[in-house]
Amino acid sequence: MPDIISKDGSINADNWTVVARPAPGDSLDLPEGPVLIPMDLWIAGQEHFSGRTDVGVWLESHDEPEALDGLVNELPVIAVNFPKFSDGRGYSIGRLLRERFGYQNELRAIGDVLLDQLQFMKRCGFDAYALREDKDASKAAACLNFFSNSYQAATDTDVPLFRRRAS
Amino acid sequence: MYVYDEHDRLILAERVAQFRDQTDRALAGELSEDEFLPLRLQNGLYVQRFAPMLRICVPYGMMRSGQLRRLARITRDYDKGYAHFTTRQNVQLNWPALEDVPDILAELAEVEMHANQTSGNCIRNTTTDQFSGVQVDEVVDPRPYCEIIRQWSTFHPEFAFLPRKFKIAVNASEHTDRAAIQVHDIGLQVVKNDAGDLGFRVHVGGGLGRTPMVGPVIREFLPEHDLLTYLEAVVRVYNRYGRRDNKYKARIKILVKALSPEGFAEKVEAEWAHLKGSPTKLTAEAIERVQAYFTEPAYETVADQSDALAKLRFENKAFDNWVGRNVDSHKKAGYAIVTLTMKATGTPPGDVSDRQLEQIADLADQFSFGEIRVTHQQNVVLADVRQDQLFELWQAIIPMGFATPNLNTLTDIICCPGGDYCALANAKSIPVAESIQRRFDNLDFLYDLGNIDLNISGCMNACGHHHVGNIGVLGVDKKGEEFYQVSLGGSSQHDATIGKILGPSFAQEDMPDVIEKIVDVYVKNRNDEEEFIDTYRRIGIDPFKERVYA
């Protein structure tokens, strides 16, 4: 079973399966255990999936999180795919899910997740990271915590440094 | 200028430690070349034609004398004893060793300097007018806003991997635009509305490179306190919708064009509606705190020295030339703004030796309250010089090579490092600049020609800003041979214009002749005091074409 890293850097066993989008015409086959399915398929089957604690969604980096407005907290896990670590759209998606749509449950980074981007993911609301398998998970804690302060507000703090300086 | 507090120092120290760890992991093979690339770029580190190149950030161009001395020491200890002033008001080292870079960054951090976000697909150094705070016609000093933007954009977690690089410039002068804001991803013009409130006119989507564009206005008036929330909305829209499939279509200008400026503005307004009331909205206290670092230095009460200067200028033609060209008027009586030109013929534009860096530091201490500004024209400004010390200063800088009295003339050339140094370049640029400087070595003739911007880039990336030169020169590669394409009529002022291509390109050795013919057409056609750009706009490109290709 692969590992998942939490925002405190701890490494835990993980049993969620990311289900790929079925080919056109094929139906969605769900394996045993908790699953993450493409966002639009969950929305299409909402009456079926809503409230289930073993079915979450994943978003592609070009997906619009606006589609989940009002539904987010019916999901136990939302994952955002980083198809390439240099694709930064997922950071905006994370902030929107948390700050605009009020998502409270687990927000997971999947795909090309590397050590040096964890700090940004954490600040943008991600609290679980499926680190790429060839990377050394034991270094995640250090990489999550290089910085003890930051200038701007984000998901982790809504108080920018200029407001803390003033007080 | 801005001084770090304990928060700034802590964040920078943590950054230095982080990059040291990243470099160690890269050297140990734990990071692939591809994975290390954006990390080192966001620390200003390129791997260039002969060696890595380190681009050191000079926020909005300002430095203290102590910082210059540290730079001088670094160029001696880690490089070949010289540095290069860039067209983004930064400083580059051309020969550092990769494994030394963490130590260089540690040395820079001791004097509150760094290389953060000087490259990579993130928000770069915010630039502004080098005469900020001392010129007569500005709405308000723009530097505090630049510092506020610097802090907001530093390690912004949402915007570390944008589709492409992102540059912001701020201008506050009503009549000039030395920051060229309309050819930036975001250009902010400080304005006052009818009610007397401060704010910004916001241009988005200007830029040079392959698809040069003048940035359209997407908001006529943005209240001062809304600066950061609005910037966040603009950059978020870009981060989400900017193209990532083709690096040549990834700048925000392409998105603005695709959506139309109105369509883009609507998307930004919709996003901003959610953000404008957030805690990122600036407070009066926050702005005042930063403004307090940009107060006036301890000016002495001295009168304007008009008569004494007039006498000296009358007696000494060379001094007269220098004052006429390289000295500008100051808002404070008895003071003047001096530009030290780094454009002596025979030296690459913007290059300075370690010794010269120290000389500039000494001059700053002696004549200008210990501060200097780097300009995007690759010169250095002493912003607060007493008029009664101008003659002494001038005499001091002649042997240093900083007194070439050619500011804003044809030989005050903006020029990228070009094919001699840069891996991206198609053609050399420095030898072209030098051959033109040699051809136009007669000062009286240069002064008669007046203000002409001649800008040279060695490739489409346009680091030499050729599109907005009154005369622009672009190096192109044709089947392995270097040629030069000429454009006319560009401007980066308030009337920003992209130059028009004159016609087929030229061989390097023909360039001085070509420039001479262009200048000749101007001289024959100008009315009275008309500047080159105005004559060009009146008569159009055809007379130039006919003469050059005759």
Contacts between the chains, C-beta under 8 A, distances in Angstrom:
chain1	res1	chain2	res2	distance
A	85	B	35	7.0
A	85	B	161	7.6
A	86	B	38	5.9
A	86	B	121	7.3
A	86	B	161	5.2
A	87	B	161	6.6
A	87	B	244	6.3
A	88	B	121	7.8
A	88	B	158	7.5
A	88	B	159	7.1
A	88	B	160	6.3
A	88	B	161	2.9
A	88	B	162	6.0
A	88	B	163	8.0
A	88	B	239	5.8
A	89	B	239	6.3
A	89	B	240	5.7
A	89	B	244	7.8
A	91	B	157	6.4
A	91	B	158	4.4
A	91	B	159	7.5
A	91	B	160	7.4
A	91	B	161	7.3
A	91	B	239	7.3
A	92	B	158	5.8
A	92	B	236	5.5
A	92	B	239	5.1
A	92	B	240	5.2
A	95	B	158	5.9
A	100	B	274	6.1
A	114	B	35	6.1
A	116	B	22	6.4
A	116	B	31	7.7
A	116	B	35	7.5
A	116	B	39	5.7
A	117	B	160	7.8
A	117	B	161	7.8
A	119	B	157	7.2
A	120	B	157	4.2
A	120	B	158	7.6
A	120	B	160	5.3
A	120	B	161	7.9
A	121	B	157	8.0
A	122	B	157	7.9
A	123	B	157	3.6
A	123	B	158	8.0
A	124	B	157	5.3
A	124	B	158	5.7
A	136	B	30	7.0
A	142	B	21	7.6
A	146	B	14	5.7
A	146	B	15	7.9
A	146	B	17	7.0
A	146	B	18	4.3
A	146	B	21	7.8
A	147	B	11	6.7
A	147	B	14	5.1
A	147	B	15	7.8
A	147	B	18	7.6
A	147	B	155	7.1
A	148	B	10	6.9
A	148	B	14	6.7
A	149	B	7	5.8
A	149	B	10	5.5
A	149	B	11	5.5
A	149	B	14	7.7
A	150	B	11	7.2
A	150	B	155	6.6
A	150	B	157	7.7
A	151	B	11	7.1
A	151	B	151	4.4
A	151	B	152	6.2
A	151	B	154	5.4
A	151	B	155	7.1
A	151	B	156	7.9
A	152	B	151	7.6
A	152	B	152	5.2
A	152	B	156	5.7
A	152	B	157	7.8
A	152	B	228	7.9
A	152	B	280	6.9
A	153	B	278	7.0
A	153	B	279	5.5
A	153	B	280	5.1
A	154	B	156	8.0
A	154	B	157	5.1
A	154	B	158	6.6
A	158	B	278	7.1
A	158	B	279	5.1
A	159	B	279	5.7
A	160	B	152	7.5
A	160	B	228	7.9
A	160	B	279	6.2
A	160	B	280	5.6
A	161	B	7	5.9
A	161	B	151	6.8
A	162	B	148	7.6
A	162	B	151	7.3
A	162	B	282	7.2
A	162	B	283	7.1
A	162	B	286	3.8
A	162	B	289	7.3
A	163	B	279	6.0
A	163	B	283	6.9
A	163	B	286	7.1
A	165	B	5	7.4
A	165	B	7	6.9
A	165	B	286	7.5
A	165	B	289	6.5
A	166	B	283	6.6
A	166	B	285	4.6
A	166	B	286	6.2
A	166	B	289	6.9
